[in-house]
Amino acid sequence: MSILLFVLFLMPTFYAGAQTNCGCDITLTPEIPGSNYLYLDGTKLGIKPGYKICIKAGNYDHITLFNFQGTATQPLTFINCGGKVICGGTAGGGGITLKNCRYFKWTGTGDPANKYGFNVGAGSPILSTGVSMSQLSSDFEMDHIEVTNT
């Protein structure tokens, strides 16, 4: 009887987790708990070619990613998970900055309820940069992303 109660107790937890599981190899979260920006190094995170990388829905001041490397035959895929990702809440700052990132696809198709799964600059003061690529970033494509106020 106690085993049955234990199983019944755990079922809602597994079901709730399944609702936000986007089938990703990793979900990016702020390095500093409680902060609302992503500043992450793909090498330190152990990112491998072919990974599907989720960015959890929510509001971020900015997203800065560096050293995320796919290959021509195994590109990385960045995707919003659980709804819309809104970033660029700092005046004069940037929305999404990618440094030394190669062979990737950035797509906002993670939630069919939103035409644009990534919105950079929505409702924020004027940003200096909406989306920026630097430090030898190359070989990428982006879709379903909206950039405003830049």
VOLODO-815620 format. One record per atom (N, C-alpha, C): atom name; z, y, x; residue number from 1; residue in three letters. Coordinates in pm, 1 decimal, always signed. Each point is the difference from the previous one (the first is absolute). Example, Ala and Ser with C-alpha at 12.3 -4.5 7.8 and 13.67 -1.06 7.14 Angstrom:
2
atom	z	y	x	seq	type
N	+780.0	-569.0	+1319.0	1	ALA .
CA	+0.0	+119.0	-89.0	1	ALA .
C	+0.0	+120.0	+90.0	1	ALA .
N	-72.0	+105.0	-35.0	2	SER .
CA	+6.0	+119.0	+82.0	2	SER .
C	+73.0	+109.0	-77.0	2	SER .
This chain:
150
atom	z	y	x	seq	type
N	+0.0	-119.7	+82.6	1	MET .
CA	+0.0	+119.7	-82.6	1	MET .
C	+0.0	+125.9	+86.8	1	MET .
N	+80.8	+2.1	+107.0	2	SER .
CA	+5.2	+119.0	+84.1	2	SER .
C	-132.3	+22.7	+73.2	2	SER .
N	-73.0	-107.8	+33.1	3	ILE .
CA	-129.7	+14.8	+65.5	3	ILE .
C	-98.8	+64.6	-96.7	3	ILE .
N	+0.8	-39.7	-125.8	4	LEU .
CA	-87.9	+57.9	-99.9	4	LEU .
C	+28.3	+149.3	-16.4	4	LEU .
N	+126.3	+39.5	-5.9	5	LEU .
CA	+34.8	+141.4	-11.7	5	LEU .
C	-46.5	+77.7	+122.5	5	LEU .
N	+13.5	-59.1	+116.8	6	PHE .
CA	-44.1	+63.3	+123.5	6	PHE .
C	-150.9	+23.8	-3.4	6	PHE .
N	-76.6	-100.4	-42.2	7	VAL .
CA	-145.2	+12.3	-8.8	7	VAL .
C	-37.7	+106.3	-102.6	7	VAL .
N	+62.2	-0.1	-115.4	8	LEU .
CA	-28.3	+99.8	-102.6	8	LEU .
C	+35.1	+140.1	+48.2	8	LEU .
N	+106.0	+12.4	+77.8	9	PHE .
CA	+40.4	+128.3	+54.5	9	PHE .
C	-104.9	+53.5	+96.7	9	PHE .
N	-61.7	-85.6	+78.8	10	LEU .
CA	-97.8	+42.4	+99.7	10	LEU .
C	-138.0	+27.4	-58.5	10	LEU .
N	-33.8	-58.5	-111.8	11	MET .
CA	-135.1	+14.9	-55.8	11	MET .
C	-41.5	+145.5	-21.0	11	MET .
N	+81.8	+86.5	-59.2	12	PRO .
CA	-43.3	+138.2	-17.8	12	PRO .
C	-26.4	+69.5	+133.1	12	PRO .
N	+74.3	-34.1	+103.4	13	THR .
CA	-20.4	+60.4	+130.5	13	THR .
C	-138.2	-34.8	+54.4	13	THR .
N	-37.5	-127.2	-7.8	14	PHE .
CA	-130.3	-40.4	+48.5	14	PHE .
C	-110.4	+65.0	-83.1	14	PHE .
N	+17.9	+8.4	-128.8	15	TYR .
CA	-101.3	+59.6	-86.3	15	TYR .
C	-17.5	+148.4	+31.4	15	TYR .
N	+111.4	+72.0	+17.2	16	ALA .
CA	-8.0	+142.2	+31.3	16	ALA .
C	-68.5	+21.1	+134.2	16	ALA .
N	+27.6	-85.6	+96.1	17	GLY .
CA	-63.9	+11.9	+129.9	17	GLY .
C	-149.2	-23.7	-9.4	17	GLY .
N	-40.5	-90.8	-85.3	18	ALA .
CA	-141.7	-31.7	-14.9	18	ALA .
C	-77.3	+118.4	-57.1	18	ALA .
N	+65.5	+85.4	-77.9	19	GLN .
CA	-68.1	+114.5	-58.8	19	GLN .
C	-46.9	+99.3	+105.9	19	GLN .
N	+70.5	+11.8	+111.0	20	THR .
CA	-37.3	+96.1	+102.6	20	THR .
C	-62.8	-67.5	+121.4	20	THR .
N	-23.9	-128.9	-4.9	21	ASN .
CA	-63.8	-70.3	+109.4	21	ASN .
C	-150.4	+23.5	-8.9	21	ASN .
N	-53.2	+69.2	+97.2	22	CYS .
CA	-143.6	+30.5	+0.4	22	CYS .
C	-76.5	-92.4	+93.8	22	CYS .
N	+62.2	-106.9	+43.1	23	GLY .
CA	-67.1	-95.4	+87.6	23	GLY .
C	-20.5	+51.4	+141.1	23	GLY .
N	+88.2	+84.1	+47.1	24	CYS .
CA	-15.9	+61.3	+131.2	24	CYS .
C	+74.5	-76.7	+108.5	24	CYS .
N	-48.8	+15.7	+121.7	25	ASP .
CA	+67.4	-59.5	+115.7	25	ASP .
C	+121.8	+81.4	+39.2	25	ASP .
N	-3.5	+130.6	-28.2	26	ILE .
CA	+111.8	+88.8	+31.2	26	ILE .
C	-5.4	+119.3	-95.3	26	ILE .
N	+116.5	+51.0	-37.6	27	THR .
CA	+9.8	+121.9	-79.4	27	THR .
C	+67.7	+104.9	+86.1	27	THR .
N	-67.2	+113.1	+18.0	28	LEU .
CA	+54.2	+105.8	+84.1	28	LEU .
C	+107.9	+76.9	-75.0	28	LEU .
N	+110.1	+22.3	+67.5	29	THR .
CA	+110.6	+76.8	-54.8	29	THR .
C	+45.1	+100.0	+105.8	29	THR .
N	+66.0	+107.7	-40.7	30	PRO .
CA	+45.5	+98.2	+98.7	30	PRO .
C	+89.5	-64.6	+106.4	30	PRO .
N	-21.4	+43.0	+123.8	31	GLU .
CA	+79.5	-50.4	+111.8	31	GLU .
C	+145.9	+42.2	-13.8	31	GLU .
N	+21.4	+119.0	-54.1	32	ILE .
CA	+134.9	+51.1	-21.7	32	ILE .
C	+31.6	-14.8	-148.5	32	ILE .
N	+94.7	-85.8	-35.4	33	PRO .
CA	+33.9	-19.5	-141.8	33	PRO .
C	+34.9	+132.9	-67.1	33	PRO .
N	-52.7	+18.2	-118.8	34	GLY .
CA	+27.2	+121.0	-75.9	34	GLY .
C	-98.0	+112.9	+26.8	34	GLY .
N	-84.6	-13.2	+103.1	35	SER .
CA	-98.8	+104.5	+27.0	35	SER .
C	-121.5	-21.9	-89.3	35	SER .
N	-84.1	+100.3	-8.9	36	ASN .
CA	-118.5	-14.2	-84.5	36	ASN .
C	-127.7	+22.4	+81.1	36	ASN .
N	-1.2	-50.4	+122.4	37	TYR .
CA	-121.5	+2.9	+79.9	37	TYR .
C	-14.0	-130.5	+77.2	37	TYR .
N	-124.5	-33.6	+29.4	38	LEU .
CA	-29.3	-118.1	+80.8	38	LEU .
C	-51.0	+47.4	+134.7	38	LEU .
N	+63.1	-42.9	+106.1	39	TYR .
CA	-42.5	+28.1	+136.8	39	TYR .
C	+17.4	-131.1	+74.6	39	TYR .
N	-108.3	-80.9	+3.5	40	LEU .
CA	+14.2	-138.6	+44.7	40	LEU .
C	-105.3	-39.7	+102.5	40	LEU .
N	+41.4	-84.7	+93.6	41	ASP .
CA	-84.9	-52.1	+107.3	41	ASP .
C	-36.9	-144.8	-31.7	41	ASP .
N	-130.1	-25.4	-20.0	42	GLY .
CA	-47.5	-133.8	-33.6	42	GLY .
C	+31.5	-103.6	+106.9	42	GLY .
N	-0.6	+40.0	+127.4	43	THR .
CA	+31.9	-93.0	+108.5	43	THR .
C	+144.4	-47.1	-11.8	43	THR .
N	+91.9	+92.8	-21.8	44	LYS .
CA	+142.3	-36.1	-13.7	44	LYS .
C	+25.2	-86.0	-123.4	44	LYS .
N	-81.0	+18.3	-103.7	45	LEU .
CA	+16.4	-78.5	-123.2	45	LEU .
C	-64.7	-138.1	+9.8	45	LEU .
N	-75.6	-24.9	+106.3	46	GLY .
CA	-65.7	-129.7	+16.5	46	GLY .
C	-120.6	-19.8	-90.3	46	GLY .
N	-70.4	+109.4	-31.5	47	ILE .
CA	-117.6	-7.1	-87.9	47	ILE .
C	-110.4	-79.9	+69.0	47	ILE .
N	-57.7	-93.2	-73.1	48	LYS .
CA	-107.5	-86.1	+51.5	48	LYS .
C	-130.4	+29.2	-73.1	48	LYS .
N	-114.8	-20.4	+65.9	49	PRO .
CA	-129.1	+16.9	-67.8	49	PRO .
C	-5.1	-82.0	-129.1	49	PRO .
N	-59.7	+58.3	-102.6	50	GLY .
CA	-12.6	-67.7	-128.7	50	GLY .
C	+115.9	+22.4	-95.5	50	GLY .
N	+107.7	+63.0	+45.9	51	TYR .
CA	+115.1	+22.1	-86.9	51	TYR .
C	-36.0	+88.6	-119.1	51	TYR .
N	+61.9	-31.1	-113.4	52	LYS .
CA	-2.4	+86.5	-117.8	52	LYS .
C	+133.3	+73.4	+2.1	52	LYS .
N	-5.8	+133.3	+5.4	53	ILE .
CA	+118.7	+83.2	+20.9	53	ILE .
C	+23.2	+85.3	-123.5	53	ILE .
N	+115.2	-19.1	-63.7	54	CYS .
CA	+32.6	+76.6	-119.9	54	CYS .
C	+76.1	+127.1	+34.5	54	CYS .
N	-30.4	+103.1	-75.9	55	ILE .
CA	+81.4	+121.0	-0.3	55	ILE .
C	+55.2	+11.3	-141.0	55	ILE .
N	+130.8	-10.4	-9.8	56	LYS .
CA	+67.5	-2.0	-129.1	56	LYS .
C	-19.2	+132.4	-72.8	56	LYS .
N	-26.8	-8.0	-129.9	57	ALA .
CA	-17.6	+118.7	-83.0	57	ALA .
C	+121.3	+91.6	+12.5	57	ALA .
N	-25.7	+129.5	-4.5	58	GLY .
CA	+108.3	+97.9	+8.9	58	GLY .
C	-50.9	+130.2	+58.1	58	GLY .
N	+92.6	+91.4	+24.9	59	ASN .
CA	-30.7	+131.1	+56.8	59	ASN .
C	+42.7	+3.7	+146.0	59	ASN .
N	-91.5	+41.7	+85.3	60	TYR .
CA	+25.4	+9.9	+143.0	60	TYR .
C	-37.6	+139.9	+47.3	60	TYR .
N	+81.6	+59.6	+87.8	61	ASP .
CA	-37.9	+128.7	+58.3	61	ASP .
C	-125.9	-16.3	+82.9	61	ASP .
N	-4.0	-103.3	+83.4	62	HIS .
CA	-120.8	-30.6	+75.0	62	HIS .
C	+2.3	-145.3	+45.9	62	HIS .
N	-119.0	-48.3	+32.9	63	ILE .
CA	-16.6	-135.8	+50.7	63	ILE .
C	-71.2	+11.9	+134.2	63	ILE .
N	+65.9	-42.5	+105.9	64	THR .
CA	-59.8	-0.5	+133.2	64	THR .
C	+9.4	-141.9	+54.8	64	THR .
N	-115.9	-57.3	+27.4	65	LEU .
CA	-6.0	-137.0	+51.3	65	LEU .
C	-78.5	+0.6	+129.7	65	LEU .
N	+47.5	-75.0	+98.9	66	PHE .
CA	-72.5	-8.0	+125.4	66	PHE .
C	+1.9	-141.5	+54.5	66	PHE .
N	-105.2	-31.7	+75.2	67	ASN .
CA	-16.4	-131.9	+62.5	67	ASN .
C	-12.4	-113.1	-101.2	67	ASN .
N	-71.0	+23.2	-106.9	68	PHE .
CA	-32.9	-105.4	-96.1	68	PHE .
C	-142.2	-43.2	+32.4	68	PHE .
N	-15.6	-123.4	+50.0	69	GLN .
CA	-128.4	-45.6	+51.3	69	GLN .
C	-45.5	-129.2	-67.6	69	GLN .
N	-110.9	+8.8	-72.2	70	GLY .
CA	-67.4	-119.1	-49.0	70	GLY .
C	-112.0	-33.5	+96.6	70	GLY .
N	-93.0	-82.4	-43.0	71	THR .
CA	-120.7	-28.6	+79.0	71	THR .
C	-120.4	+13.1	-92.2	71	THR .
N	-119.1	-5.1	+58.2	72	ALA .
CA	-121.7	+10.3	-80.9	72	ALA .
C	-8.9	-113.8	-101.5	72	ALA .
N	+46.5	-118.7	+37.2	73	THR .
CA	-6.5	-115.0	-90.9	73	THR .
C	+126.9	-18.4	-82.2	73	THR .
N	+110.1	+63.3	+40.6	74	GLN .
CA	+126.6	-8.8	-73.1	74	GLN .
C	+62.8	+139.2	-12.4	74	GLN .
N	-59.2	+86.1	-83.2	75	PRO .
CA	+57.3	+133.7	-15.7	75	PRO .
C	+133.1	-5.7	-74.1	75	PRO .
N	+81.8	+100.7	+22.3	76	LEU .
CA	+123.6	+16.6	-76.8	76	LEU .
C	-36.2	+57.5	-136.1	76	LEU .
N	+84.1	-24.7	-99.5	77	THR .
CA	-14.9	+62.8	-130.8	77	THR .
C	+131.3	+67.7	-35.3	77	THR .
N	-4.8	+130.9	-20.7	78	PHE .
CA	+114.6	+76.4	-50.0	78	PHE .
C	-21.8	+18.6	-149.0	78	PHE .
N	+103.8	-24.4	-81.2	79	ILE .
CA	-14.7	+10.4	-145.4	79	ILE .
C	+130.7	+49.0	-62.5	79	ILE .
N	-12.8	+78.4	-105.8	80	ASN .
CA	+118.4	+42.4	-75.0	80	ASN .
C	+53.1	-118.8	-79.7	80	ASN .
N	+131.2	-5.7	-16.4	81	CYS .
CA	+61.4	-112.3	-70.9	81	CYS .
C	+102.3	+50.6	-100.9	81	CYS .
N	-16.3	-39.1	-125.6	82	GLY .
CA	+97.0	+33.8	-103.2	82	GLY .
C	-23.5	+132.9	-68.2	82	GLY .
N	-112.7	+61.6	+21.8	83	GLY .
CA	-29.8	+128.6	-61.8	83	GLY .
C	-65.6	+94.4	+98.9	83	GLY .
N	+13.4	+128.8	-27.0	84	LYS .
CA	-65.9	+103.6	+80.5	84	LYS .
C	+86.7	+42.4	+117.9	84	LYS .
N	-64.1	+22.3	+114.7	85	VAL .
CA	+64.6	+56.5	+118.0	85	VAL .
C	-39.6	+146.9	+5.8	85	VAL .
N	+98.7	+87.5	-4.3	86	ILE .
CA	-23.1	+143.9	+6.4	86	ILE .
C	+60.4	+49.1	+130.4	86	ILE .
N	-79.5	+69.2	+80.4	87	CYS .
CA	+54.5	+47.8	+127.6	87	CYS .
C	-50.4	+139.5	+31.9	87	CYS .
N	+75.2	+67.3	+84.9	88	GLY .
CA	-32.9	+135.7	+42.2	88	GLY .
C	+88.3	+102.2	-65.3	88	GLY .
N	+129.7	-17.3	+7.0	89	GLY .
CA	+91.8	+92.0	-66.0	89	GLY .
C	+50.2	+113.1	+85.7	89	GLY .
N	-51.1	+13.8	+123.3	90	THR .
CA	+50.4	+102.4	+90.8	90	THR .
C	-107.0	+105.0	+24.5	90	THR .
N	+32.3	+126.2	-27.8	91	ALA .
CA	-95.5	+108.8	+23.7	91	ALA .
C	-38.1	+2.9	+147.2	91	ALA .
N	-128.9	+14.3	+26.5	92	GLY .
CA	-46.5	+8.2	+137.9	92	GLY .
C	-4.9	-133.9	+70.6	92	GLY .
N	+48.6	-103.9	-62.2	93	GLY .
CA	-2.2	-132.3	+61.1	93	GLY .
C	-125.1	-75.2	-39.9	93	GLY .
N	-1.6	-126.2	+32.7	94	GLY .
CA	-114.8	-83.0	-33.2	94	GLY .
C	+37.3	-105.2	-101.5	94	GLY .
N	-100.9	-57.0	-60.8	95	GLY .
CA	+22.3	-106.3	-96.7	95	GLY .
C	+2.1	-135.4	+67.3	95	GLY .
N	-117.5	-47.3	+43.3	96	ILE .
CA	-12.4	-129.1	+67.4	96	ILE .
C	-60.0	+25.7	+138.2	96	ILE .
N	+68.0	-46.4	+103.8	97	THR .
CA	-47.4	+13.4	+137.3	97	THR .
C	-5.0	-137.9	+62.0	97	THR .
N	-115.9	-34.8	+55.4	98	LEU .
CA	-18.1	-129.0	+65.8	98	LEU .
C	-40.9	+24.8	+144.4	98	LEU .
N	+74.6	-59.3	+93.0	99	LYS .
CA	-24.4	+17.8	+143.0	99	LYS .
C	-21.9	-135.7	+65.1	99	LYS .
N	-107.4	-11.1	+75.9	100	ASN .
CA	-33.7	-124.4	+68.7	100	ASN .
C	-1.7	-118.6	-96.5	100	ASN .
N	-67.2	+18.9	-112.0	101	CYS .
CA	-14.2	-105.4	-101.3	101	CYS .
C	-147.8	-36.5	-9.8	101	CYS .
N	-29.9	-128.4	+6.0	102	ARG .
CA	-139.6	-43.9	-2.0	102	ARG .
C	-18.5	-118.6	-92.1	102	ARG .
N	-121.8	-9.2	-53.8	103	TYR .
CA	-41.4	-112.3	-84.1	103	TYR .
C	+97.3	-21.6	-117.1	103	TYR .
N	-9.6	+90.1	-95.7	104	PHE .
CA	+84.2	-13.5	-118.2	104	PHE .
C	-71.1	+54.5	-122.7	104	PHE .
N	+49.7	-45.2	-114.2	105	LYS .
CA	-41.3	+52.3	-129.9	105	LYS .
C	+125.5	+53.1	-67.2	105	LYS .
N	-7.2	+122.2	-50.2	106	TRP .
CA	+111.1	+63.9	-70.9	106	TRP .
C	-45.6	+12.6	-144.0	106	TRP .
N	+66.3	-70.8	-91.4	107	THR .
CA	-46.8	-0.9	-138.6	107	THR .
C	+113.3	+29.1	-98.3	107	THR .
N	-31.8	+79.4	-99.2	108	GLY .
CA	+95.8	+32.8	-104.6	108	GLY .
C	-20.2	-83.1	-125.2	108	GLY .
N	-41.4	-124.4	+16.1	109	THR .
CA	-28.7	-87.4	-114.4	109	THR .
C	+115.3	-94.6	-33.5	109	THR .
N	+118.4	+28.6	+50.3	110	GLY .
CA	+113.5	-90.4	-20.7	110	GLY .
C	+59.2	+0.9	-139.7	110	GLY .
N	-34.2	+99.6	-81.6	111	ASP .
CA	+51.2	+7.8	-136.3	111	ASP .
C	-114.1	+42.2	-92.3	111	ASP .
N	-48.7	-90.7	-84.9	112	PRO .
CA	-114.1	+32.4	-85.4	112	PRO .
C	+24.7	+115.3	-97.4	112	PRO .
N	+125.9	+37.9	-21.2	113	ALA .
CA	+30.2	+111.5	-90.6	113	ALA .
C	-33.2	+135.8	+63.1	113	ALA .
N	-23.6	+3.2	+131.1	114	ASN .
CA	-27.9	+125.1	+69.9	114	ASN .
C	-136.3	-5.7	+67.8	114	ASN .
N	-87.3	+93.7	-35.3	115	LYS .
CA	-131.7	+5.7	+63.8	115	LYS .
C	+14.8	+27.0	+149.3	115	LYS .
N	+91.9	+90.1	+33.8	116	TYR .
CA	+28.7	+32.7	+139.4	116	TYR .
C	+142.0	-45.5	+31.0	116	TYR .
N	+13.7	-107.3	+73.5	117	GLY .
CA	+132.2	-53.0	+33.6	117	GLY .
C	+73.3	+81.2	+104.0	117	GLY .
N	-75.0	+83.8	+73.8	118	PHE .
CA	+60.4	+91.2	+97.1	118	PHE .
C	-38.0	+141.1	-39.4	118	PHE .
N	+99.0	+87.5	-8.7	119	ASN .
CA	-24.4	+139.5	-29.1	119	ASN .
C	+68.6	+82.1	+108.8	119	ASN .
N	-80.2	+70.7	+76.9	120	VAL .
CA	+51.0	+81.7	+110.2	120	VAL .
C	-2.9	+145.3	-42.7	120	VAL .
N	+115.0	+63.6	-0.4	121	GLY .
CA	+8.8	+141.8	-31.0	121	GLY .
C	+23.6	+35.1	-144.5	121	GLY .
N	+13.0	-98.0	-87.5	122	ALA .
CA	+19.0	+29.4	-142.5	122	ALA .
C	+133.9	+69.6	-23.7	122	ALA .
N	-5.4	+115.2	-61.1	123	GLY .
CA	+121.9	+70.9	-36.6	123	GLY .
C	+77.0	+55.4	+118.0	123	GLY .
N	-60.0	-0.2	+118.1	124	SER .
CA	+71.3	+50.0	+117.7	124	SER .
C	-57.1	+135.0	+40.9	124	SER .
N	+71.5	+70.0	+88.3	125	PRO .
CA	-57.8	+122.9	+55.5	125	PRO .
C	-125.7	-35.4	+80.5	125	PRO .
N	-72.0	+98.3	+43.7	126	ILE .
CA	-122.8	-26.4	+75.0	126	ILE .
C	+32.6	-71.2	+130.8	126	ILE .
N	-66.8	-112.9	+20.6	127	LEU .
CA	+18.3	-79.1	+121.1	127	LEU .
C	-97.8	+46.4	+106.8	127	LEU .
N	+39.4	-13.8	+126.9	128	SER .
CA	-94.1	+33.7	+106.7	128	SER .
C	-109.3	-105.4	+9.3	128	SER .
N	+33.6	-124.3	-24.9	129	THR .
CA	-96.2	-109.5	+8.7	129	THR .
C	+28.0	-100.7	-110.0	129	THR .
N	-104.8	-45.1	-67.7	130	GLY .
CA	+16.8	-103.8	-101.7	130	GLY .
C	+6.0	-137.3	+63.7	130	GLY .
N	-109.2	-38.2	+68.2	131	VAL .
CA	-8.1	-127.5	+70.4	131	VAL .
C	-53.7	+30.3	+139.5	131	VAL .
N	+66.7	-52.3	+101.0	132	SER .
CA	-37.6	+27.4	+137.7	132	SER .
C	-10.4	-129.4	+79.4	132	SER .
N	-104.6	-11.9	+80.0	133	MET .
CA	-18.0	-113.7	+91.2	133	MET .
C	-8.8	+56.8	+141.0	133	MET .
N	+73.7	-58.7	+94.2	134	SER .
CA	-5.7	+49.3	+137.7	134	SER .
C	+32.1	-112.0	+98.3	134	SER .
N	-0.4	+34.3	+127.7	135	GLN .
CA	+33.4	-91.7	+109.0	135	GLN .
C	-81.5	-129.3	-7.2	135	GLN .
N	-130.8	+17.1	-5.3	136	LEU .
CA	-97.2	-109.5	+2.2	136	LEU .
C	+0.5	-87.3	-125.9	136	LEU .
N	+46.4	+53.1	-111.8	137	SER .
CA	-11.7	-74.3	-126.0	137	SER .
C	-147.0	-11.2	-36.2	137	SER .
N	-41.2	-117.2	-47.4	138	SER .
CA	-140.7	-18.9	-34.7	138	SER .
C	-16.6	-123.2	-87.7	138	SER .
N	-123.8	-20.8	-45.6	139	ASP .
CA	-38.4	-120.3	-73.0	139	ASP .
C	+87.9	-23.2	-122.9	139	ASP .
N	-4.3	+94.2	-93.2	140	PHE .
CA	+83.8	-9.2	-119.1	140	PHE .
C	-78.2	+43.9	-123.1	140	PHE .
N	+53.3	-35.9	-114.8	141	GLU .
CA	-50.9	+51.2	-127.5	141	GLU .
C	+118.6	+27.2	-90.4	141	GLU .
N	-17.7	+97.5	-89.0	142	MET .
CA	+105.6	+36.4	-95.6	142	MET .
C	-63.0	+10.9	-138.2	142	MET .
N	+73.6	-46.4	-101.9	143	ASP .
CA	-47.1	+15.4	-136.8	143	ASP .
C	+119.6	+18.0	-93.6	143	ASP .
N	-28.6	+55.8	-115.6	144	HIS .
CA	+100.0	+22.2	-104.8	144	HIS .
C	+119.1	+82.1	+52.5	144	HIS .
N	-34.0	+109.1	+68.7	145	ILE .
CA	+98.9	+93.5	+51.6	145	ILE .
C	-41.9	+139.3	-43.6	145	ILE .
N	+95.2	+78.1	-49.2	146	GLU .
CA	-27.5	+136.1	-43.8	146	GLU .
C	+74.6	+95.4	+91.9	146	GLU .
N	-70.0	+101.5	+49.6	147	VAL .
CA	+59.9	+99.7	+88.9	147	VAL .
C	-13.5	+136.6	-65.0	147	VAL .
N	+113.2	+72.3	-12.6	148	THR .
CA	+0.2	+133.6	-59.2	148	THR .
C	+87.9	+91.9	+84.5	148	THR .
N	-9.4	+130.0	-23.9	149	ASN .
CA	+87.2	+100.5	+63.2	149	ASN .
C	-0.9	-2.8	+151.3	149	ASN .
N	-116.6	-21.4	+60.8	150	THR .
CA	-6.2	+4.3	+146.2	150	THR .
C	-88.8	+113.5	+44.7	150	THR .
